[in-house]
Amino acid sequence: MRKVGLFVSATIIVWVIVVAFLHAIKVDKSGTVVYNCQLAEISPDFPIKAKEGCRKLRMDKINEQRTIQGDSITSGR
């Protein structure tokens, strides 16, 4: 009975990992792989280039927000 419980537990854990991986990586209709950057830093399955691309996108977004905030602060004076 204990072996059955371990098998069920292991099956559930593997299923959760597979579902999380499939949620993180999608292939669009043209065959291009699309990565979900929310999981890039914690997932060992992401290629280094994908992680670097996600970091660049995050920094671009942060810099854009800083520019917008800086413009709104200086324009009010």
C-alpha positions as CSV (number, residue, x, y, z in Angstrom):
1,M,0.0,0.0,0.0
2,R,2.9,2.3,0.7
3,K,4.3,1.8,-2.7
4,V,1.0,2.8,-4.3
5,G,1.0,6.0,-2.3
6,L,4.5,6.8,-3.3
7,F,3.7,6.1,-6.9
8,V,0.6,8.4,-6.8
9,S,2.6,11.2,-5.1
10,A,5.4,10.9,-7.6
11,T,2.9,10.9,-10.5
12,I,1.2,14.1,-9.2
13,I,4.6,15.8,-8.7
14,V,5.7,15.0,-12.2
15,W,2.4,16.1,-13.6
16,V,2.6,19.5,-11.9
17,I,6.1,20.0,-13.2
18,V,5.1,19.2,-16.7
19,V,2.1,21.4,-16.6
20,A,4.2,24.3,-15.2
21,F,6.8,23.8,-18.0
22,L,4.1,23.7,-20.7
23,H,2.6,26.9,-19.3
24,A,5.9,28.6,-19.4
25,I,6.9,27.7,-23.0
26,K,4.5,28.0,-25.9
27,V,4.9,27.5,-29.6
28,D,2.8,29.8,-31.8
29,K,1.4,28.8,-35.2
30,S,4.5,29.8,-37.1
31,G,6.6,27.4,-35.0
32,T,8.3,30.2,-33.0
33,V,8.9,29.3,-29.4
34,V,7.5,31.9,-27.0
35,Y,8.7,32.0,-23.4
36,N,6.8,33.2,-20.3
37,C,9.3,35.5,-18.6
38,Q,7.6,35.2,-15.2
39,L,9.3,31.9,-14.7
40,A,12.6,32.5,-16.5
41,E,14.7,33.2,-13.4
42,I,13.6,30.2,-11.4
43,S,13.3,27.6,-14.1
44,P,16.3,25.5,-15.0
45,D,14.7,24.5,-18.3
46,F,15.0,28.0,-19.8
47,P,17.9,28.5,-22.2
48,I,20.4,31.1,-21.2
49,K,19.5,33.3,-24.3
50,A,15.9,33.2,-23.2
51,K,16.8,34.3,-19.7
52,E,19.0,37.1,-21.0
53,G,16.1,38.2,-23.3
54,C,13.7,38.3,-20.4
55,R,16.2,40.3,-18.3
56,K,16.6,42.8,-21.2
57,L,12.8,43.1,-21.6
58,R,12.4,43.7,-17.8
59,M,15.1,46.4,-17.8
60,D,13.6,48.1,-20.9
61,K,10.2,48.2,-19.1
62,I,11.8,49.6,-15.9
63,N,13.7,52.2,-17.9
64,E,10.5,53.2,-19.7
65,Q,8.6,53.6,-16.5
66,R,11.4,55.7,-15.0
67,T,11.3,57.9,-18.1
68,I,7.5,58.3,-17.9
69,Q,7.7,59.1,-14.1
70,G,10.6,61.5,-14.7
71,D,8.7,63.3,-17.4
72,S,5.6,63.6,-15.3
73,I,7.5,65.0,-12.4
74,T,9.5,67.6,-14.3
75,S,6.5,68.7,-16.5
76,G,4.5,69.7,-13.4
77,R,7.0,72.4,-12.4
